């Protein structure tokens, strides 16, 4: 793909901040749905009917979730909305409901196929107008900074796009991390489930380490007073290596155990020996320091929602009540979750890397997913393409 359209700095108000089990940022499906609806309108325009939009990269600049409370006990703001259905009692007080909403500023980098030619100016105006008319993740778009067309051929061209997006962070697919960690867990515990691996990335964990401040000071002082002694050098290195990993009673180096076993019992070493004994064999009363545990992979990793999986067969529209319209067949689905990473845009340096940032739809039996590095399947026929573009005025 040789062309990209940059819709820069969309300011969105009251967007949906809840996505499946996660909250804090809209699901990837919202952004591809926004692009899909824009594509339907574009296909119905006689002037730009030869232009197709394919794939979308999501770059976040600012976000503000409507919450209150402490950092570990955030709650969504509450709101009252009067009923709008005639069947509801409009004289009664409206219920108080929590709303998972947020304001955000995002940019969309969209792959583009087709010859724009000398219509680029009018095409960008058309895009800007229709971008403002649509909703993004249920939120209202207040402003679009600019719409630009790029044809990157080299690293310098990609760097120019990155400069326009700074400061900004790309949402990248890291589902491979989830697969790798799941394999690691199953090797350790055959009963481990994929949910266990996902929770390892989505939770912040702490682990207790018995107090060791006296031990650290003693070993550092011992080495400083005898820097040429290889035995003391090995002791301090073994200790530093030990405390760089989560605490485990069985991982205490034998060199340290032998050294403290030989340490004389006297008044000067009384507190040190007691702390060492508690460190080697802690109990419920042992004082401890709480340490954050690193995730299975490095990076700004977050849980994300990436699509849906069907949990039922397809029903005729008249077999299900309260459907969205009176024609479309119905299938019940559940959200699909994965792992993503927020990656600073300055890491993207080549046109190929830029292409790999685009999210695409991926269809399979019972699965409807958003993925990177995988464009639409060749099995999607021209007949299907005409079907999805036949009602461009529908917003969904």
RAWO-V989120 format. One record per backbone hydrogen bond with DSSP energy under -1.0 kcal/mol. CO is the residue of the C=O (numbers start at 1). NH is the residue of the N-H. If there is no record, write none. Layout:
co=CO nh=NH
co=CO nh=NH
This chain:
co=3 nh=112
co=4 nh=150
co=5 nh=110
co=6 nh=148
co=7 nh=108
co=8 nh=145
co=8 nh=146
co=9 nh=145
co=10 nh=106
co=11 nh=142
co=12 nh=104
co=13 nh=140
co=15 nh=102
co=17 nh=24
co=19 nh=22
co=22 nh=19
co=27 nh=30
co=28 nh=32
co=29 nh=33
co=30 nh=34
co=31 nh=35
co=32 nh=36
co=33 nh=37
co=34 nh=38
co=35 nh=39
co=36 nh=40
co=37 nh=41
co=38 nh=42
co=39 nh=43
co=42 nh=45
co=48 nh=51
co=52 nh=113
co=55 nh=111
co=56 nh=359
co=57 nh=109
co=58 nh=171
co=59 nh=107
co=60 nh=169
co=62 nh=105
co=64 nh=103
co=65 nh=67
co=66 nh=77
co=68 nh=75
co=75 nh=68
co=77 nh=99
co=79 nh=97
co=85 nh=88
co=97 nh=79
co=99 nh=101
co=100 nh=17
co=101 nh=66
co=102 nh=15
co=103 nh=64
co=104 nh=12
co=105 nh=61
co=105 nh=62
co=106 nh=10
co=107 nh=59
co=108 nh=7
co=109 nh=57
co=110 nh=5
co=111 nh=54
co=113 nh=52
co=116 nh=119
co=119 nh=123
co=120 nh=124
co=121 nh=125
co=122 nh=126
co=123 nh=127
co=124 nh=128
co=125 nh=129
co=126 nh=130
co=127 nh=131
co=128 nh=132
co=129 nh=133
co=130 nh=134
co=136 nh=139
co=137 nh=16
co=139 nh=136
co=140 nh=13
co=143 nh=11
co=146 nh=8
co=148 nh=6
co=150 nh=4
co=154 nh=158
co=155 nh=159
co=156 nh=160
co=157 nh=161
co=158 nh=162
co=159 nh=163
co=160 nh=164
co=168 nh=345
co=169 nh=60
co=170 nh=343
co=172 nh=341
co=174 nh=178
co=175 nh=179
co=176 nh=180
co=177 nh=181
co=178 nh=182
co=179 nh=183
co=180 nh=184
co=181 nh=185
co=182 nh=186
co=183 nh=187
co=184 nh=188
co=185 nh=189
co=189 nh=192
co=193 nh=197
co=194 nh=198
co=195 nh=199
co=196 nh=200
co=198 nh=202
co=199 nh=203
co=205 nh=293
co=207 nh=291
co=209 nh=289
co=212 nh=216
co=213 nh=217
co=214 nh=218
co=215 nh=219
co=216 nh=220
co=217 nh=221
co=218 nh=222
co=219 nh=223
co=220 nh=224
co=221 nh=225
co=226 nh=229
co=229 nh=233
co=230 nh=234
co=231 nh=235
co=232 nh=236
co=233 nh=237
co=234 nh=238
co=235 nh=239
co=236 nh=240
co=237 nh=241
co=238 nh=242
co=239 nh=243
co=242 nh=245
co=248 nh=251
co=253 nh=257
co=254 nh=258
co=255 nh=259
co=256 nh=260
co=257 nh=261
co=258 nh=262
co=269 nh=273
co=270 nh=274
co=271 nh=275
co=272 nh=276
co=273 nh=277
co=274 nh=278
co=275 nh=279
co=276 nh=280
co=277 nh=281
co=283 nh=286
co=287 nh=211
co=289 nh=209
co=291 nh=207
co=299 nh=301
co=300 nh=342
co=302 nh=340
co=304 nh=338
co=305 nh=28
co=306 nh=370
co=307 nh=336
co=308 nh=368
co=309 nh=334
co=315 nh=330
co=316 nh=319
co=317 nh=320
co=330 nh=315
co=332 nh=311
co=334 nh=309
co=336 nh=306
co=338 nh=304
co=339 nh=174
co=340 nh=302
co=341 nh=172
co=343 nh=170
co=344 nh=347
co=345 nh=348
co=350 nh=354
co=351 nh=355
co=352 nh=356
co=355 nh=358
co=359 nh=56
co=360 nh=371
co=362 nh=369
co=364 nh=367
co=366 nh=310
co=367 nh=364
co=368 nh=308
co=369 nh=362
co=371 nh=360
co=377 nh=380
co=381 nh=385
co=382 nh=386
co=383 nh=387
co=384 nh=388
co=387 nh=390
co=391 nh=394
